[in-house]
Amino acid sequence: MLVFQEYDREAARDYARRWALGRNPAYMDYELWGGDCTNFISQCLRSGSIPMDYNGKNVLEKWYWNSDKNRTPTWTAAQPFYRYIIGNNNENTQNFGIYARLAQYNELEIGDIVQLVYDNNAYHNMIVTDVVLDGEYVIDYLICQHTYDLLDYPLSMKVGQRRYIKILGYYK
């Protein structure tokens, strides 16, 4: 039986801040092949203890990166990433790997994901690295991203329709 594990939000944030303006040489840089944003977010989640997922019937039901030639599109492409992390688990499942759900703006925490979408398809991923509060009210969030690298950038300055994803944890 799989056991629910907590997501290490601070480790994911720390990784995001460490590599937001650079590239971890352990991974391929996809900047010249459509962008590196999802690859970067996947690395952040992995640093937050989310395990690579080799289960599933096809590559769109798995999430891993071993090398440029041995990876899933869910690791490196925004819309497949979205389908995987939202579809892998729900309140009635305990599948190996990530458990995430759609969220409202005011529910976001450090380590959660913001996607830019067009016509309901994701084309960009960012990770929340800080919550800007006025008392108990959310004023803004700071994000890190690749593909136009940004470190602790105000989310309010990003243009486009957004989708918010809460990372709840994972099963292992």
Chimera marker file (.cmm) of the C-alpha trace (Angstrom):
<marker_set name="trace">
<marker id="1" x="0.000" y="0.000" z="0.000" r="1" g="1" b="0" radius="0.5"/>
<marker id="2" x="1.292" y="3.429" z="-0.943" r="1" g="1" b="0" radius="0.5"/>
<marker id="3" x="1.696" y="6.074" z="1.742" r="1" g="1" b="0" radius="0.5"/>
<marker id="4" x="0.948" y="9.789" z="1.295" r="1" g="1" b="0" radius="0.5"/>
<marker id="5" x="4.053" y="11.966" z="1.695" r="1" g="1" b="0" radius="0.5"/>
<marker id="6" x="4.420" y="15.698" z="2.211" r="1" g="1" b="0" radius="0.5"/>
<marker id="7" x="5.837" y="17.882" z="-0.542" r="1" g="1" b="0" radius="0.5"/>
<marker id="8" x="8.939" y="19.795" z="0.601" r="1" g="1" b="0" radius="0.5"/>
<marker id="9" x="7.853" y="23.262" z="-0.510" r="1" g="1" b="0" radius="0.5"/>
<marker id="10" x="10.909" y="25.001" z="0.903" r="1" g="1" b="0" radius="0.5"/>
<marker id="11" x="13.325" y="22.673" z="-0.913" r="1" g="1" b="0" radius="0.5"/>
<marker id="12" x="11.450" y="23.253" z="-4.196" r="1" g="1" b="0" radius="0.5"/>
<marker id="13" x="11.581" y="27.027" z="-3.613" r="1" g="1" b="0" radius="0.5"/>
<marker id="14" x="15.269" y="26.934" z="-2.706" r="1" g="1" b="0" radius="0.5"/>
<marker id="15" x="16.058" y="24.983" z="-5.869" r="1" g="1" b="0" radius="0.5"/>
<marker id="16" x="14.028" y="27.441" z="-7.949" r="1" g="1" b="0" radius="0.5"/>
<marker id="17" x="15.916" y="30.387" z="-6.510" r="1" g="1" b="0" radius="0.5"/>
<marker id="18" x="19.280" y="28.657" z="-6.916" r="1" g="1" b="0" radius="0.5"/>
<marker id="19" x="18.758" y="27.856" z="-10.623" r="1" g="1" b="0" radius="0.5"/>
<marker id="20" x="16.303" y="30.547" z="-11.830" r="1" g="1" b="0" radius="0.5"/>
<marker id="21" x="19.022" y="32.563" z="-13.539" r="1" g="1" b="0" radius="0.5"/>
<marker id="22" x="21.200" y="29.619" z="-14.552" r="1" g="1" b="0" radius="0.5"/>
<marker id="23" x="21.084" y="25.975" z="-15.567" r="1" g="1" b="0" radius="0.5"/>
<marker id="24" x="21.773" y="22.879" z="-13.518" r="1" g="1" b="0" radius="0.5"/>
<marker id="25" x="24.372" y="20.994" z="-15.604" r="1" g="1" b="0" radius="0.5"/>
<marker id="26" x="22.821" y="17.673" z="-14.525" r="1" g="1" b="0" radius="0.5"/>
<marker id="27" x="19.884" y="18.393" z="-16.877" r="1" g="1" b="0" radius="0.5"/>
<marker id="28" x="19.501" y="19.317" z="-20.529" r="1" g="1" b="0" radius="0.5"/>
<marker id="29" x="18.617" y="22.928" z="-21.334" r="1" g="1" b="0" radius="0.5"/>
<marker id="30" x="15.645" y="23.094" z="-23.737" r="1" g="1" b="0" radius="0.5"/>
<marker id="31" x="15.737" y="26.859" z="-24.248" r="1" g="1" b="0" radius="0.5"/>
<marker id="32" x="16.504" y="26.512" z="-27.965" r="1" g="1" b="0" radius="0.5"/>
<marker id="33" x="13.896" y="23.758" z="-28.483" r="1" g="1" b="0" radius="0.5"/>
<marker id="34" x="10.714" y="25.549" z="-27.466" r="1" g="1" b="0" radius="0.5"/>
<marker id="35" x="11.642" y="26.651" z="-23.958" r="1" g="1" b="0" radius="0.5"/>
<marker id="36" x="12.965" y="25.337" z="-20.675" r="1" g="1" b="0" radius="0.5"/>
<marker id="37" x="10.146" y="26.394" z="-18.332" r="1" g="1" b="0" radius="0.5"/>
<marker id="38" x="8.536" y="22.992" z="-17.769" r="1" g="1" b="0" radius="0.5"/>
<marker id="39" x="11.883" y="21.218" z="-17.478" r="1" g="1" b="0" radius="0.5"/>
<marker id="40" x="12.833" y="23.758" z="-14.792" r="1" g="1" b="0" radius="0.5"/>
<marker id="41" x="9.530" y="23.323" z="-12.921" r="1" g="1" b="0" radius="0.5"/>
<marker id="42" x="9.906" y="19.537" z="-13.055" r="1" g="1" b="0" radius="0.5"/>
<marker id="43" x="13.379" y="19.895" z="-11.540" r="1" g="1" b="0" radius="0.5"/>
<marker id="44" x="11.917" y="22.086" z="-8.773" r="1" g="1" b="0" radius="0.5"/>
<marker id="45" x="9.215" y="19.517" z="-7.981" r="1" g="1" b="0" radius="0.5"/>
<marker id="46" x="11.812" y="16.742" z="-7.964" r="1" g="1" b="0" radius="0.5"/>
<marker id="47" x="13.872" y="18.799" z="-5.501" r="1" g="1" b="0" radius="0.5"/>
<marker id="48" x="10.742" y="19.055" z="-3.362" r="1" g="1" b="0" radius="0.5"/>
<marker id="49" x="10.835" y="15.237" z="-3.039" r="1" g="1" b="0" radius="0.5"/>
<marker id="50" x="8.264" y="14.424" z="-5.738" r="1" g="1" b="0" radius="0.5"/>
<marker id="51" x="9.486" y="11.061" z="-7.086" r="1" g="1" b="0" radius="0.5"/>
<marker id="52" x="9.976" y="10.346" z="-10.765" r="1" g="1" b="0" radius="0.5"/>
<marker id="53" x="7.091" y="8.202" z="-11.978" r="1" g="1" b="0" radius="0.5"/>
<marker id="54" x="7.865" y="5.264" z="-14.260" r="1" g="1" b="0" radius="0.5"/>
<marker id="55" x="4.368" y="3.755" z="-13.879" r="1" g="1" b="0" radius="0.5"/>
<marker id="56" x="1.532" y="4.150" z="-16.352" r="1" g="1" b="0" radius="0.5"/>
<marker id="57" x="0.504" y="2.680" z="-19.676" r="1" g="1" b="0" radius="0.5"/>
<marker id="58" x="2.190" y="5.305" z="-21.864" r="1" g="1" b="0" radius="0.5"/>
<marker id="59" x="4.615" y="8.229" z="-21.652" r="1" g="1" b="0" radius="0.5"/>
<marker id="60" x="1.807" y="10.700" z="-20.923" r="1" g="1" b="0" radius="0.5"/>
<marker id="61" x="1.002" y="8.793" z="-17.713" r="1" g="1" b="0" radius="0.5"/>
<marker id="62" x="4.617" y="8.877" z="-16.531" r="1" g="1" b="0" radius="0.5"/>
<marker id="63" x="6.927" y="11.680" z="-15.383" r="1" g="1" b="0" radius="0.5"/>
<marker id="64" x="10.690" y="11.316" z="-15.492" r="1" g="1" b="0" radius="0.5"/>
<marker id="65" x="13.962" y="12.605" z="-16.921" r="1" g="1" b="0" radius="0.5"/>
<marker id="66" x="17.040" y="10.381" z="-17.058" r="1" g="1" b="0" radius="0.5"/>
<marker id="67" x="18.640" y="12.033" z="-20.093" r="1" g="1" b="0" radius="0.5"/>
<marker id="68" x="17.583" y="13.971" z="-23.149" r="1" g="1" b="0" radius="0.5"/>
<marker id="69" x="16.949" y="10.669" z="-24.938" r="1" g="1" b="0" radius="0.5"/>
<marker id="70" x="15.244" y="9.027" z="-21.934" r="1" g="1" b="0" radius="0.5"/>
<marker id="71" x="12.504" y="11.352" z="-20.700" r="1" g="1" b="0" radius="0.5"/>
<marker id="72" x="8.775" y="11.924" z="-20.922" r="1" g="1" b="0" radius="0.5"/>
<marker id="73" x="7.001" y="14.869" z="-22.572" r="1" g="1" b="0" radius="0.5"/>
<marker id="74" x="5.285" y="15.366" z="-19.213" r="1" g="1" b="0" radius="0.5"/>
<marker id="75" x="8.667" y="16.456" z="-17.815" r="1" g="1" b="0" radius="0.5"/>
<marker id="76" x="9.411" y="19.039" z="-20.516" r="1" g="1" b="0" radius="0.5"/>
<marker id="77" x="6.168" y="20.244" z="-22.165" r="1" g="1" b="0" radius="0.5"/>
<marker id="78" x="3.598" y="22.489" z="-20.456" r="1" g="1" b="0" radius="0.5"/>
<marker id="79" x="0.291" y="20.889" z="-21.501" r="1" g="1" b="0" radius="0.5"/>
<marker id="80" x="1.386" y="17.233" z="-21.065" r="1" g="1" b="0" radius="0.5"/>
<marker id="81" x="2.850" y="18.265" z="-17.674" r="1" g="1" b="0" radius="0.5"/>
<marker id="82" x="-0.533" y="19.716" z="-16.690" r="1" g="1" b="0" radius="0.5"/>
<marker id="83" x="-2.457" y="16.622" z="-17.779" r="1" g="1" b="0" radius="0.5"/>
<marker id="84" x="-0.085" y="14.372" z="-15.863" r="1" g="1" b="0" radius="0.5"/>
<marker id="85" x="0.033" y="16.215" z="-12.549" r="1" g="1" b="0" radius="0.5"/>
<marker id="86" x="-3.709" y="16.917" z="-12.448" r="1" g="1" b="0" radius="0.5"/>
<marker id="87" x="-4.663" y="13.454" z="-13.730" r="1" g="1" b="0" radius="0.5"/>
<marker id="88" x="-2.275" y="11.292" z="-11.712" r="1" g="1" b="0" radius="0.5"/>
<marker id="89" x="-4.297" y="11.404" z="-8.476" r="1" g="1" b="0" radius="0.5"/>
<marker id="90" x="-7.552" y="12.726" z="-7.075" r="1" g="1" b="0" radius="0.5"/>
<marker id="91" x="-9.459" y="12.344" z="-3.807" r="1" g="1" b="0" radius="0.5"/>
<marker id="92" x="-10.376" y="8.740" z="-4.743" r="1" g="1" b="0" radius="0.5"/>
<marker id="93" x="-6.952" y="7.443" z="-5.850" r="1" g="1" b="0" radius="0.5"/>
<marker id="94" x="-3.587" y="6.593" z="-4.395" r="1" g="1" b="0" radius="0.5"/>
<marker id="95" x="-1.436" y="6.221" z="-7.500" r="1" g="1" b="0" radius="0.5"/>
<marker id="96" x="2.328" y="6.362" z="-7.197" r="1" g="1" b="0" radius="0.5"/>
<marker id="97" x="3.662" y="9.889" z="-7.633" r="1" g="1" b="0" radius="0.5"/>
<marker id="98" x="2.353" y="13.411" z="-7.494" r="1" g="1" b="0" radius="0.5"/>
<marker id="99" x="-1.018" y="14.467" z="-6.133" r="1" g="1" b="0" radius="0.5"/>
<marker id="100" x="-2.074" y="17.949" z="-7.275" r="1" g="1" b="0" radius="0.5"/>
<marker id="101" x="-5.300" y="19.800" z="-7.988" r="1" g="1" b="0" radius="0.5"/>
<marker id="102" x="-6.505" y="23.017" z="-9.526" r="1" g="1" b="0" radius="0.5"/>
<marker id="103" x="-6.541" y="25.898" z="-7.064" r="1" g="1" b="0" radius="0.5"/>
<marker id="104" x="-7.859" y="29.394" z="-6.633" r="1" g="1" b="0" radius="0.5"/>
<marker id="105" x="-5.489" y="32.373" z="-6.669" r="1" g="1" b="0" radius="0.5"/>
<marker id="106" x="-5.703" y="32.961" z="-2.913" r="1" g="1" b="0" radius="0.5"/>
<marker id="107" x="-4.883" y="29.288" z="-2.116" r="1" g="1" b="0" radius="0.5"/>
<marker id="108" x="-1.361" y="29.346" z="-3.513" r="1" g="1" b="0" radius="0.5"/>
<marker id="109" x="1.648" y="28.631" z="-1.338" r="1" g="1" b="0" radius="0.5"/>
<marker id="110" x="5.376" y="28.455" z="-1.852" r="1" g="1" b="0" radius="0.5"/>
<marker id="111" x="6.097" y="25.621" z="-4.286" r="1" g="1" b="0" radius="0.5"/>
<marker id="112" x="2.760" y="25.717" z="-6.103" r="1" g="1" b="0" radius="0.5"/>
<marker id="113" x="2.612" y="26.108" z="-9.882" r="1" g="1" b="0" radius="0.5"/>
<marker id="114" x="1.164" y="28.863" z="-12.050" r="1" g="1" b="0" radius="0.5"/>
<marker id="115" x="0.559" y="28.187" z="-15.726" r="1" g="1" b="0" radius="0.5"/>
<marker id="116" x="-0.100" y="30.618" z="-18.519" r="1" g="1" b="0" radius="0.5"/>
<marker id="117" x="-2.784" y="29.238" z="-20.806" r="1" g="1" b="0" radius="0.5"/>
<marker id="118" x="-4.283" y="30.111" z="-24.155" r="1" g="1" b="0" radius="0.5"/>
<marker id="119" x="-7.509" y="28.506" z="-25.326" r="1" g="1" b="0" radius="0.5"/>
<marker id="120" x="-7.317" y="26.246" z="-22.217" r="1" g="1" b="0" radius="0.5"/>
<marker id="121" x="-3.881" y="24.884" z="-23.233" r="1" g="1" b="0" radius="0.5"/>
<marker id="122" x="-0.844" y="25.545" z="-21.071" r="1" g="1" b="0" radius="0.5"/>
<marker id="123" x="2.149" y="27.122" z="-22.754" r="1" g="1" b="0" radius="0.5"/>
<marker id="124" x="4.238" y="28.272" z="-19.768" r="1" g="1" b="0" radius="0.5"/>
<marker id="125" x="4.986" y="27.170" z="-16.169" r="1" g="1" b="0" radius="0.5"/>
<marker id="126" x="6.188" y="29.156" z="-13.157" r="1" g="1" b="0" radius="0.5"/>
<marker id="127" x="6.734" y="28.256" z="-9.493" r="1" g="1" b="0" radius="0.5"/>
<marker id="128" x="5.643" y="30.346" z="-6.509" r="1" g="1" b="0" radius="0.5"/>
<marker id="129" x="8.658" y="31.324" z="-4.400" r="1" g="1" b="0" radius="0.5"/>
<marker id="130" x="7.057" y="33.778" z="-1.980" r="1" g="1" b="0" radius="0.5"/>
<marker id="131" x="3.677" y="35.065" z="-0.857" r="1" g="1" b="0" radius="0.5"/>
<marker id="132" x="3.393" y="38.841" z="-0.441" r="1" g="1" b="0" radius="0.5"/>
<marker id="133" x="0.905" y="39.607" z="2.317" r="1" g="1" b="0" radius="0.5"/>
<marker id="134" x="-0.661" y="42.690" z="3.836" r="1" g="1" b="0" radius="0.5"/>
<marker id="135" x="-1.652" y="41.262" z="7.187" r="1" g="1" b="0" radius="0.5"/>
<marker id="136" x="-3.586" y="38.139" z="6.241" r="1" g="1" b="0" radius="0.5"/>
<marker id="137" x="-4.471" y="39.309" z="2.708" r="1" g="1" b="0" radius="0.5"/>
<marker id="138" x="-2.566" y="38.170" z="-0.364" r="1" g="1" b="0" radius="0.5"/>
<marker id="139" x="-1.210" y="41.155" z="-2.251" r="1" g="1" b="0" radius="0.5"/>
<marker id="140" x="0.914" y="39.275" z="-4.792" r="1" g="1" b="0" radius="0.5"/>
<marker id="141" x="3.115" y="36.241" z="-5.320" r="1" g="1" b="0" radius="0.5"/>
<marker id="142" x="6.718" y="36.060" z="-6.403" r="1" g="1" b="0" radius="0.5"/>
<marker id="143" x="7.633" y="33.482" z="-9.028" r="1" g="1" b="0" radius="0.5"/>
<marker id="144" x="10.703" y="31.951" z="-10.625" r="1" g="1" b="0" radius="0.5"/>
<marker id="145" x="10.833" y="30.657" z="-14.187" r="1" g="1" b="0" radius="0.5"/>
<marker id="146" x="13.004" y="29.679" z="-17.114" r="1" g="1" b="0" radius="0.5"/>
<marker id="147" x="12.481" y="30.822" z="-20.706" r="1" g="1" b="0" radius="0.5"/>
<marker id="148" x="12.950" y="34.491" z="-20.010" r="1" g="1" b="0" radius="0.5"/>
<marker id="149" x="14.617" y="33.624" z="-16.730" r="1" g="1" b="0" radius="0.5"/>
<marker id="150" x="13.138" y="35.378" z="-13.716" r="1" g="1" b="0" radius="0.5"/>
<marker id="151" x="14.016" y="35.257" z="-10.021" r="1" g="1" b="0" radius="0.5"/>
<marker id="152" x="11.358" y="36.275" z="-7.466" r="1" g="1" b="0" radius="0.5"/>
<marker id="153" x="9.395" y="38.237" z="-10.049" r="1" g="1" b="0" radius="0.5"/>
<marker id="154" x="5.929" y="39.626" z="-9.163" r="1" g="1" b="0" radius="0.5"/>
<marker id="155" x="3.215" y="37.416" z="-10.608" r="1" g="1" b="0" radius="0.5"/>
<marker id="156" x="1.053" y="40.525" z="-11.024" r="1" g="1" b="0" radius="0.5"/>
<marker id="157" x="3.470" y="41.671" z="-13.741" r="1" g="1" b="0" radius="0.5"/>
<marker id="158" x="2.870" y="38.549" z="-15.862" r="1" g="1" b="0" radius="0.5"/>
<marker id="159" x="0.423" y="38.991" z="-18.734" r="1" g="1" b="0" radius="0.5"/>
<marker id="160" x="-1.964" y="36.265" z="-19.851" r="1" g="1" b="0" radius="0.5"/>
<marker id="161" x="-4.672" y="33.938" z="-18.647" r="1" g="1" b="0" radius="0.5"/>
<marker id="162" x="-3.539" y="31.862" z="-15.669" r="1" g="1" b="0" radius="0.5"/>
<marker id="163" x="-4.215" y="28.462" z="-14.196" r="1" g="1" b="0" radius="0.5"/>
<marker id="164" x="-3.197" y="27.698" z="-10.606" r="1" g="1" b="0" radius="0.5"/>
<marker id="165" x="-2.058" y="24.275" z="-9.407" r="1" g="1" b="0" radius="0.5"/>
<marker id="166" x="-1.730" y="23.260" z="-5.761" r="1" g="1" b="0" radius="0.5"/>
<marker id="167" x="0.788" y="20.519" z="-5.097" r="1" g="1" b="0" radius="0.5"/>
<marker id="168" x="-0.689" y="18.444" z="-2.270" r="1" g="1" b="0" radius="0.5"/>
<marker id="169" x="2.082" y="15.871" z="-1.980" r="1" g="1" b="0" radius="0.5"/>
<marker id="170" x="2.741" y="12.445" z="-3.422" r="1" g="1" b="0" radius="0.5"/>
<marker id="171" x="2.239" y="8.733" z="-2.882" r="1" g="1" b="0" radius="0.5"/>
<marker id="172" x="5.206" y="6.438" z="-2.471" r="1" g="1" b="0" radius="0.5"/>
<link id1="1" id2="2" r="1" g="1" b="0" radius="0.2"/>
<link id1="2" id2="3" r="1" g="1" b="0" radius="0.2"/>
<link id1="3" id2="4" r="1" g="1" b="0" radius="0.2"/>
<link id1="4" id2="5" r="1" g="1" b="0" radius="0.2"/>
<link id1="5" id2="6" r="1" g="1" b="0" radius="0.2"/>
<link id1="6" id2="7" r="1" g="1" b="0" radius="0.2"/>
<link id1="7" id2="8" r="1" g="1" b="0" radius="0.2"/>
<link id1="8" id2="9" r="1" g="1" b="0" radius="0.2"/>
<link id1="9" id2="10" r="1" g="1" b="0" radius="0.2"/>
<link id1="10" id2="11" r="1" g="1" b="0" radius="0.2"/>
<link id1="11" id2="12" r="1" g="1" b="0" radius="0.2"/>
<link id1="12" id2="13" r="1" g="1" b="0" radius="0.2"/>
<link id1="13" id2="14" r="1" g="1" b="0" radius="0.2"/>
<link id1="14" id2="15" r="1" g="1" b="0" radius="0.2"/>
<link id1="15" id2="16" r="1" g="1" b="0" radius="0.2"/>
<link id1="16" id2="17" r="1" g="1" b="0" radius="0.2"/>
<link id1="17" id2="18" r="1" g="1" b="0" radius="0.2"/>
<link id1="18" id2="19" r="1" g="1" b="0" radius="0.2"/>
<link id1="19" id2="20" r="1" g="1" b="0" radius="0.2"/>
<link id1="20" id2="21" r="1" g="1" b="0" radius="0.2"/>
<link id1="21" id2="22" r="1" g="1" b="0" radius="0.2"/>
<link id1="22" id2="23" r="1" g="1" b="0" radius="0.2"/>
<link id1="23" id2="24" r="1" g="1" b="0" radius="0.2"/>
<link id1="24" id2="25" r="1" g="1" b="0" radius="0.2"/>
<link id1="25" id2="26" r="1" g="1" b="0" radius="0.2"/>
<link id1="26" id2="27" r="1" g="1" b="0" radius="0.2"/>
<link id1="27" id2="28" r="1" g="1" b="0" radius="0.2"/>
<link id1="28" id2="29" r="1" g="1" b="0" radius="0.2"/>
<link id1="29" id2="30" r="1" g="1" b="0" radius="0.2"/>
<link id1="30" id2="31" r="1" g="1" b="0" radius="0.2"/>
<link id1="31" id2="32" r="1" g="1" b="0" radius="0.2"/>
<link id1="32" id2="33" r="1" g="1" b="0" radius="0.2"/>
<link id1="33" id2="34" r="1" g="1" b="0" radius="0.2"/>
<link id1="34" id2="35" r="1" g="1" b="0" radius="0.2"/>
<link id1="35" id2="36" r="1" g="1" b="0" radius="0.2"/>
<link id1="36" id2="37" r="1" g="1" b="0" radius="0.2"/>
<link id1="37" id2="38" r="1" g="1" b="0" radius="0.2"/>
<link id1="38" id2="39" r="1" g="1" b="0" radius="0.2"/>
<link id1="39" id2="40" r="1" g="1" b="0" radius="0.2"/>
<link id1="40" id2="41" r="1" g="1" b="0" radius="0.2"/>
<link id1="41" id2="42" r="1" g="1" b="0" radius="0.2"/>
<link id1="42" id2="43" r="1" g="1" b="0" radius="0.2"/>
<link id1="43" id2="44" r="1" g="1" b="0" radius="0.2"/>
<link id1="44" id2="45" r="1" g="1" b="0" radius="0.2"/>
<link id1="45" id2="46" r="1" g="1" b="0" radius="0.2"/>
<link id1="46" id2="47" r="1" g="1" b="0" radius="0.2"/>
<link id1="47" id2="48" r="1" g="1" b="0" radius="0.2"/>
<link id1="48" id2="49" r="1" g="1" b="0" radius="0.2"/>
<link id1="49" id2="50" r="1" g="1" b="0" radius="0.2"/>
<link id1="50" id2="51" r="1" g="1" b="0" radius="0.2"/>
<link id1="51" id2="52" r="1" g="1" b="0" radius="0.2"/>
<link id1="52" id2="53" r="1" g="1" b="0" radius="0.2"/>
<link id1="53" id2="54" r="1" g="1" b="0" radius="0.2"/>
<link id1="54" id2="55" r="1" g="1" b="0" radius="0.2"/>
<link id1="55" id2="56" r="1" g="1" b="0" radius="0.2"/>
<link id1="56" id2="57" r="1" g="1" b="0" radius="0.2"/>
<link id1="57" id2="58" r="1" g="1" b="0" radius="0.2"/>
<link id1="58" id2="59" r="1" g="1" b="0" radius="0.2"/>
<link id1="59" id2="60" r="1" g="1" b="0" radius="0.2"/>
<link id1="60" id2="61" r="1" g="1" b="0" radius="0.2"/>
<link id1="61" id2="62" r="1" g="1" b="0" radius="0.2"/>
<link id1="62" id2="63" r="1" g="1" b="0" radius="0.2"/>
<link id1="63" id2="64" r="1" g="1" b="0" radius="0.2"/>
<link id1="64" id2="65" r="1" g="1" b="0" radius="0.2"/>
<link id1="65" id2="66" r="1" g="1" b="0" radius="0.2"/>
<link id1="66" id2="67" r="1" g="1" b="0" radius="0.2"/>
<link id1="67" id2="68" r="1" g="1" b="0" radius="0.2"/>
<link id1="68" id2="69" r="1" g="1" b="0" radius="0.2"/>
<link id1="69" id2="70" r="1" g="1" b="0" radius="0.2"/>
<link id1="70" id2="71" r="1" g="1" b="0" radius="0.2"/>
<link id1="71" id2="72" r="1" g="1" b="0" radius="0.2"/>
<link id1="72" id2="73" r="1" g="1" b="0" radius="0.2"/>
<link id1="73" id2="74" r="1" g="1" b="0" radius="0.2"/>
<link id1="74" id2="75" r="1" g="1" b="0" radius="0.2"/>
<link id1="75" id2="76" r="1" g="1" b="0" radius="0.2"/>
<link id1="76" id2="77" r="1" g="1" b="0" radius="0.2"/>
<link id1="77" id2="78" r="1" g="1" b="0" radius="0.2"/>
<link id1="78" id2="79" r="1" g="1" b="0" radius="0.2"/>
<link id1="79" id2="80" r="1" g="1" b="0" radius="0.2"/>
<link id1="80" id2="81" r="1" g="1" b="0" radius="0.2"/>
<link id1="81" id2="82" r="1" g="1" b="0" radius="0.2"/>
<link id1="82" id2="83" r="1" g="1" b="0" radius="0.2"/>
<link id1="83" id2="84" r="1" g="1" b="0" radius="0.2"/>
<link id1="84" id2="85" r="1" g="1" b="0" radius="0.2"/>
<link id1="85" id2="86" r="1" g="1" b="0" radius="0.2"/>
<link id1="86" id2="87" r="1" g="1" b="0" radius="0.2"/>
<link id1="87" id2="88" r="1" g="1" b="0" radius="0.2"/>
<link id1="88" id2="89" r="1" g="1" b="0" radius="0.2"/>
<link id1="89" id2="90" r="1" g="1" b="0" radius="0.2"/>
<link id1="90" id2="91" r="1" g="1" b="0" radius="0.2"/>
<link id1="91" id2="92" r="1" g="1" b="0" radius="0.2"/>
<link id1="92" id2="93" r="1" g="1" b="0" radius="0.2"/>
<link id1="93" id2="94" r="1" g="1" b="0" radius="0.2"/>
<link id1="94" id2="95" r="1" g="1" b="0" radius="0.2"/>
<link id1="95" id2="96" r="1" g="1" b="0" radius="0.2"/>
<link id1="96" id2="97" r="1" g="1" b="0" radius="0.2"/>
<link id1="97" id2="98" r="1" g="1" b="0" radius="0.2"/>
<link id1="98" id2="99" r="1" g="1" b="0" radius="0.2"/>
<link id1="99" id2="100" r="1" g="1" b="0" radius="0.2"/>
<link id1="100" id2="101" r="1" g="1" b="0" radius="0.2"/>
<link id1="101" id2="102" r="1" g="1" b="0" radius="0.2"/>
<link id1="102" id2="103" r="1" g="1" b="0" radius="0.2"/>
<link id1="103" id2="104" r="1" g="1" b="0" radius="0.2"/>
<link id1="104" id2="105" r="1" g="1" b="0" radius="0.2"/>
<link id1="105" id2="106" r="1" g="1" b="0" radius="0.2"/>
<link id1="106" id2="107" r="1" g="1" b="0" radius="0.2"/>
<link id1="107" id2="108" r="1" g="1" b="0" radius="0.2"/>
<link id1="108" id2="109" r="1" g="1" b="0" radius="0.2"/>
<link id1="109" id2="110" r="1" g="1" b="0" radius="0.2"/>
<link id1="110" id2="111" r="1" g="1" b="0" radius="0.2"/>
<link id1="111" id2="112" r="1" g="1" b="0" radius="0.2"/>
<link id1="112" id2="113" r="1" g="1" b="0" radius="0.2"/>
<link id1="113" id2="114" r="1" g="1" b="0" radius="0.2"/>
<link id1="114" id2="115" r="1" g="1" b="0" radius="0.2"/>
<link id1="115" id2="116" r="1" g="1" b="0" radius="0.2"/>
<link id1="116" id2="117" r="1" g="1" b="0" radius="0.2"/>
<link id1="117" id2="118" r="1" g="1" b="0" radius="0.2"/>
<link id1="118" id2="119" r="1" g="1" b="0" radius="0.2"/>
<link id1="119" id2="120" r="1" g="1" b="0" radius="0.2"/>
<link id1="120" id2="121" r="1" g="1" b="0" radius="0.2"/>
<link id1="121" id2="122" r="1" g="1" b="0" radius="0.2"/>
<link id1="122" id2="123" r="1" g="1" b="0" radius="0.2"/>
<link id1="123" id2="124" r="1" g="1" b="0" radius="0.2"/>
<link id1="124" id2="125" r="1" g="1" b="0" radius="0.2"/>
<link id1="125" id2="126" r="1" g="1" b="0" radius="0.2"/>
<link id1="126" id2="127" r="1" g="1" b="0" radius="0.2"/>
<link id1="127" id2="128" r="1" g="1" b="0" radius="0.2"/>
<link id1="128" id2="129" r="1" g="1" b="0" radius="0.2"/>
<link id1="129" id2="130" r="1" g="1" b="0" radius="0.2"/>
<link id1="130" id2="131" r="1" g="1" b="0" radius="0.2"/>
<link id1="131" id2="132" r="1" g="1" b="0" radius="0.2"/>
<link id1="132" id2="133" r="1" g="1" b="0" radius="0.2"/>
<link id1="133" id2="134" r="1" g="1" b="0" radius="0.2"/>
<link id1="134" id2="135" r="1" g="1" b="0" radius="0.2"/>
<link id1="135" id2="136" r="1" g="1" b="0" radius="0.2"/>
<link id1="136" id2="137" r="1" g="1" b="0" radius="0.2"/>
<link id1="137" id2="138" r="1" g="1" b="0" radius="0.2"/>
<link id1="138" id2="139" r="1" g="1" b="0" radius="0.2"/>
<link id1="139" id2="140" r="1" g="1" b="0" radius="0.2"/>
<link id1="140" id2="141" r="1" g="1" b="0" radius="0.2"/>
<link id1="141" id2="142" r="1" g="1" b="0" radius="0.2"/>
<link id1="142" id2="143" r="1" g="1" b="0" radius="0.2"/>
<link id1="143" id2="144" r="1" g="1" b="0" radius="0.2"/>
<link id1="144" id2="145" r="1" g="1" b="0" radius="0.2"/>
<link id1="145" id2="146" r="1" g="1" b="0" radius="0.2"/>
<link id1="146" id2="147" r="1" g="1" b="0" radius="0.2"/>
<link id1="147" id2="148" r="1" g="1" b="0" radius="0.2"/>
<link id1="148" id2="149" r="1" g="1" b="0" radius="0.2"/>
<link id1="149" id2="150" r="1" g="1" b="0" radius="0.2"/>
<link id1="150" id2="151" r="1" g="1" b="0" radius="0.2"/>
<link id1="151" id2="152" r="1" g="1" b="0" radius="0.2"/>
<link id1="152" id2="153" r="1" g="1" b="0" radius="0.2"/>
<link id1="153" id2="154" r="1" g="1" b="0" radius="0.2"/>
<link id1="154" id2="155" r="1" g="1" b="0" radius="0.2"/>
<link id1="155" id2="156" r="1" g="1" b="0" radius="0.2"/>
<link id1="156" id2="157" r="1" g="1" b="0" radius="0.2"/>
<link id1="157" id2="158" r="1" g="1" b="0" radius="0.2"/>
<link id1="158" id2="159" r="1" g="1" b="0" radius="0.2"/>
<link id1="159" id2="160" r="1" g="1" b="0" radius="0.2"/>
<link id1="160" id2="161" r="1" g="1" b="0" radius="0.2"/>
<link id1="161" id2="162" r="1" g="1" b="0" radius="0.2"/>
<link id1="162" id2="163" r="1" g="1" b="0" radius="0.2"/>
<link id1="163" id2="164" r="1" g="1" b="0" radius="0.2"/>
<link id1="164" id2="165" r="1" g="1" b="0" radius="0.2"/>
<link id1="165" id2="166" r="1" g="1" b="0" radius="0.2"/>
<link id1="166" id2="167" r="1" g="1" b="0" radius="0.2"/>
<link id1="167" id2="168" r="1" g="1" b="0" radius="0.2"/>
<link id1="168" id2="169" r="1" g="1" b="0" radius="0.2"/>
<link id1="169" id2="170" r="1" g="1" b="0" radius="0.2"/>
<link id1="170" id2="171" r="1" g="1" b="0" radius="0.2"/>
<link id1="171" id2="172" r="1" g="1" b="0" radius="0.2"/>
</marker_set>
